[in-house]
Amino acid sequence: MEVQKETYFPKLEDIEQAAATLQEVVAVTPLQENFNLSQQFDANVFLKREDLQQVRSYKIRGAYNKISSLTEEELANGIVCASAGNHAQGVALACRKKEIYGTIYMPVPTPKQKVEQVKMFGGDFVDIRLIGDTFDDAYKAAKLLSDSLQKTFVHPFDDEKIIEGQATVGLEIIEQSKYPVDYVFVPVGGGGLASGLSSVFKLLSPKTKIIGVEPAGAPSMKKSLEANKNVVLENIDKFVDGATVQQVGALTYKICQENLSDMITVPEGKVCQTILEMYNKEAIVVEPAGALTISALDFYKEELKGKNVVCVISGSNNDITRTAEIKERALLYSKLKHYFIVRFPQRAGALKEFVAEVLGENDDITFFEYSKKTNRENGSAVVGIELEKKEDLQPLIHRMKQRNFFGEYLNDKPNLFEFLV
């Protein structure tokens, strides 16, 4: 008869030991009350600013704690890891601090800014290898090297020492908060942070509701909890790169299944809105994964009134070259950006008529691609239009149809939309 292995849950003494280990390298990040969010949600909203760590994310906590637990022999043999970016930076800094050598695998689409940061933190102590399209591709390559050379694999989330390191975020929140915390919103990728943090609150503040937040395009934890087993997603949207995995950890799934009060997903467009709002209103730079928790507040608006709420801002490693895409996704989600195929009569003055008679006073053409065809009555153009208010869409479509300019609306045709724009 097979003996069922007992589910691992972090112990308080191990988390406190991790906190002691991390004192030499990890900052105790602020727990800041946010005036704008508190007013917006009629609650006391605090931000746990893990974006202010030296590596600009909480990942240094787990990485350094894990590497500090290795034997001299294991350290001498070097380590291997796979990462979408933030874990790699934590591992790189830990390698430099410990003066050990690490091989770091990252997906090819990893933002250049994150790759450069890994090089900067690790220096000559790390070898960076870009491979595959997703974290899971990089993970497979890293595991292959680790197994073949017997090097220690430093997992980004599914490891006891990693989870205990990330749990110190929860320990700090409890120590810093002057009031009982009613809700904590925590981002979920592989589940390491959510597992560690939720375990601390289960032990020290069991009435606190812990809400896990995933991107809608990669709901690996939510799907697993719904299926009552750890599932593998076939297709994922890689935009929220710091919280996008096809499968969560075996350890983290079990812990989150037990500890989380709720697990929700947030649309990527909503995340983009939050990134822009945090920068414009607060001068805070957050990466997509770092914006997940604030993005989730809208979905709990009624429940949060009068409550003490903490959002973990997990990281700020955002690549400025992604700004145009972030703005585009935010506008599309807000229903302020719309794409059409417009049929232009092939006659002089058609474009002038479209601008003067079809576009509304505050409508703005932001994309226009047209090629004149011979021997045709009409020529098609792909036109992107930004509106001032989402209510302006139907009047615009009405005017386009009335004057025979309307061809097709592309926003609700994802395959065609992705191909053309």
N, C-alpha and C positions, 0 to 999 in steps of 0.2 A: 504494500500500500504506500503510495507516494505521500510524503509529508508536505502539507501546504506551507510555503514560506510566509512568515509573518510580514505584513506590510510595514515598510520603513516609514517612520515619522521622526523628524528631527527632535532631538532632546534639547531642553533649555540650556543645560550645561555645555553642550556641544556648540550651540549658537553663541553663548557667552564666550566660549574659548575662541571661536572664530572672530568675534569682535575684538578680543585682546590681540590676536594675531594680526589683524588688519590695521591696528592703531598706527603702525609705522608707515603705511602707504595709502590708506583710505581717508578721505575727508568725511567728517560728520556733516552731512549736507543740511541746509536750512529747511525747516518746515514753515513756509511762509503763508500767512493769510492773504488771499487775493481779493481785493476790494471789488473789482468788476464782476467776477464770478459770484461772489457772495451776494451782491446786489441782484444780479440776474436770476439767481435761483433761490433768493430769500433764505439763504442758509449761511453757515460759516464754512467757507471753502478754503482749504489749505493745500498748498502744493509742496510735495516732497521733492526737492530739487536735485535729483540724481544727475541731471544734465550738468551740474557744476563740479562733478568729479574731475580729476586731472585728465582722465581718458574720456570725459564727457558722457559717461554712462555708468550704471551700477555694476556692469560686468566685471570690473576689476575686483569686486568683492569675492565672487565665487572663484575666479581664476587664481587669485593670489592665495586664497585659503587652500585650494586644492594643491597647488604647487608647493606650498609650505608644508603640506602633510607628507610629501614624498621622502623616501629614504635617500641617503647619500648616493647609493648605487643607482637608483632610479634617476636622480638629478643628473648624475654624470653621463647617463646614457641618452639624455635629452628627451624632449616631449614633442607630441604632435597634437594639433587641434584643427577643427573645421569651424568656420564662422562666416556669418553674413556681414561681419564688420566689427561690431562692438566687442564681442568676446575676443576676437583677434587682438584688439588693442589692449584689453586687459591682460591677455596672455603675453603679449609682446613686452609690456611694461614689467610684468612679473619676471620674465626671462632676464631682462636687463638688471633688475634689482637683485635677482638671485645669481646672476652671471652663469646662466645655463643656456643651452641651445635648443631652439624650437623650430619646427617646421609648421607653417601655417597655411592651410588650404582655404581659399575663398572662391566663391562663384565668379565667373568672368564679368557678369553685369554689376558687381559690387561698385558703388559710387567711388570714383577716383579719389575723392577726398578721404574716404575711409582707408583705402589702400595706402595712401601717403602717410596717414596718421600711424598706421601699423609700422611702416618703415621707420618713422621718426621715433616712436616709442621703443622699438626693439633694437634698432641700430644693427650692429654686426652679429647680434645674438639670435636673429630670426632669418629664416629663409621663407619667402612668400611665394606661393604657387597658386595661380588662378586657373580654375578648372570647372567645366560644366556650367549649366544655366542656373542652377538653384543650390541652396544650402545642402540639400540632400545629395546632390552630385559631388560636392566638395567633401561631404561627410564620408561617402563611400571610398573616395580616393585616400583620405586621411587614415581611415581605418585599415585600409590595405597596407599602407606604409607602416603604420603602428604595429600591425600583426607580423609583418615580414621582418622588421628590424627589432622587435621586442621593445619598442619605445612606449612610454606611458602616454595614453590618449587622454587629453584633458577635454572632457565632454562639455559642451556649452550649457547643458541644463540637466541631464539625467545622471547625476552623480551626487552621492551624499555630501561630500565636502563642498561641492558647488552650491547645492541647495542651502547648506548651513551658512555659507558665505553670503548668499543673497538674503537669507533670513535676517541678517543684521540691519537691513533697511527697516523691517518691521519693528525690531528692537528699538531703533532710534526714534521712530514715530511715536511709540508709546512713551519713551522717556521725554520727548520734546513736547508732547501735547499737554496743555494745561487743563483740558476738559476730556471727558470720556468721548471716544471716537465712535460715531454711529455707523459710518460707512467708509470703507477704503476701496477705491477703484484701482485695480492693478492690471497692467498690460500682460497679455499672455502670448508667447511665441511657442517655445518648447515647454514652458511651464515652470522653469526653475525659480524665478522670482515669486510667482504666485504661490508655489508650494512652500517656499521658505517663509515668506511673509505671513501667509494664512496660518501656518503652524504656530508662529509666535503669538498671533492674536487668539488662536484657539486655546493656548496655554494661559495667556495673561489678560486677555480681554474678550472672552467668549461671546459676549453679546454684540460685538461689532460685526456688521455684515460685510463680507469680502466679496466684491464683484469683479470677476475676471472679464477682460475686454480683449476681443480679437478683431482683426480686420475681416470684413465680410467675404473677401476673396480668399481667405485661408483659415476657415473655421475648424481647425483640426481638433482643438479641445472640445468645442461645443458639440461637434458631430460625435466625438467619442463618448461624451457624457450622455448624449441622447441615445446612442446605440448600446450603452452599458458595456462597451469594450473599446480598446485602443485601436482606432481605425486609421487607415492610410488614405489620404486624399489623392485622387489621380491628377487633378488639375488645380493649380493655385494661381492667384494674382500676386505677382512678386513685388508690387509697388511698395507695400509696407515691409521693406526688406528686413528690418530688425525684429519682426514678429511674424515671419512667414516660414512655416515648416509643413511638410506633408504629413508628419506624424509626431505627436508629442512623446515625451519620455514615458517609459514604463513606470518608473518611480513617481514622476510628477503627475501622471494620470491618476494613479491611486490616491495620492495626497489631495489633489484638487477635487476628486470625486467625493472625498470625505469632508473637505474643509470649505469649499466655495459655497457661498449663499446663492449665487446666480452666475451664469456665464452668458455673455451677450456678444453680439458682433456689431461693428460699426462700418457703414459704407466708406470706401476709400475717398469718395468725394467730400464727405463730411469731415474726414481727417484733414483733407487739404484746406477746407474752410478754417479749421482750428489752427493749423500752422500759420496761415496768413493773419488771422485775428490775434494770435499770441504775439506775433512779430509787430503788427501795427499798433496794438493797444498796450502791450506790456514790454515791448523790446526784448522779448524772450524768444530765442531760437530753439525750436523743437524739431526733431526728426519725425517722420511719420509714425513710428512706433511710440515715440514720446508724446504724441498728440492723442493717442487712443483714449486715455482715461478722461481727459477733458471733453472729448467728443461724445463720450457716453452719457454725460450729465443730462443732456436734453431728454434722453429716454427715461430718466428717473425724476423728472422735474417735480411732480406732485409729491413723491415720497420724500424728497430732500428738504422740504420746507422746514425751517427751524432746526435742522440737524447739523451736527459737526461732521464734515466730509473731508476726506483726504484723497487727493489724486496724485499718484506717483508719476512724476515726469521722468521717464526712464532714460532719456538720452537726447543729445543735441547734435549728433553727427549728421548734419544735413548738408548735402552738396548743393552749392548755389546754382549749378548748371541745371538743376531740376526745377527751378523756380517757375519757368514757363509752363511745365507740365502740371505743377501743383496748382497754379492759377487756373489753368484750363479745366482741370478736374473739379475744382471748387465751383467755377462758374456753371459747369454742366450740372453738378449736383444741385445748385441753387436755382436751376432752370432759367438762368440768365444768358446762357450761350446756346445757340441753336444753329444747326447746319441743314442746308437745303440743297437740292438740285433745282436750280432756277432755269426755266426755259426762256431764253432771250430771243425775241424776233430779230432776224438778221437784217436789220434796217438801222439807218442812222437815227440817233436819238433814243434808242431803246433803253440804254443804261441810264441816261439822264431821266427818263420817265420813271424808271424803277426807283432811283434815288429820291426824286422829287415827289412822286405820287404814292409809292408803295411803302417806303420806309417811314416809320414814325419819327416824330421830332427828335426823340432821344435815342433812337436806334443807331447802332454803329456797326459798319461792316469791318470785321476783323480778319476775314479770310476770303480770298477771291481767286478762283482758278478757272480760266475760260480759254477755250481754243475754238477759233472760228472755223466752221465746216463749210465746204463748198457744196452747192446743189442741195442745200437744206433750208427749209423755211425757218426753223428755230435752231439756235445753238445752246448747248447746255453748259452751265457753270456751277461749280460747287461754291456756295457762299456761306460763310460763317457770320452770324449776326449776334451782337451782344445787346441785350435789352437793359433798360434801367429798372423795370419791374417785370416779374414773371407774368403778371396779368396782361402784359402787352403782346403776348405770343398769339393768341387767337385772333385779335384784330389784325395783326400783321399777316397771318395766313389768309384771312378773309380778303384783304386787299390784294394779295398776290393772286388768289383765285379769280377775283373780280376782273383783274386786268390781264388774265391769262399768262401769268409768269410762273405759276406754281407747277413744280415737277414732282418732287418727292421730299418728304421730311425724313432726315437721316438719323436723328438722335435715337429713335426707337428701332433702328435696323442695325444692330451691333456689328454684324459681319461686314456689311457694306460700309458702315461708318468707319470701322477700323481700317478698311482697305483704302478709303478715299482720303481720310483726314489724318 
